[in-house]
Amino acid sequence: MSKVHLFDKILSPVVTEKSTKLSEHNKIIFKVPSGANKMNLKKNIEKIFKVNVVKVNIINKQKRTKMIRGRNVNISGFKKAIITLKKGQSIDLTAGI
């Protein structure tokens, strides 16, 4: 499997206040495509970043409407994966791959 196919399963890292707190507990959050599953994500992340993945949790955020400046705006839904790494390992999201 080439590297192009490996990167298709990870859209972007999620960098928020909550995700940075989770990084202290060896957890990294990625935004993933809607067709991604746990087994493929585990294999791809282990190959790309050369780390040991202990657990993968997937959260499906549903689309919703939000009132912005008096108008209803549709916020698109997405799927995100919380990756738990082996103790002592980490992924540096600021460095290039």
Beta strands, then each sheet from edge to edge (+ up, - down):
strand 1: 12-13
strand 2: 27-32
strand 3: 53-61
strand 4: 64-68
strand 5: 71-75
strand 6: 78-85
sheet 1: 1+ 2- 6+ 3-
sheet 2: 4+ 5-
end
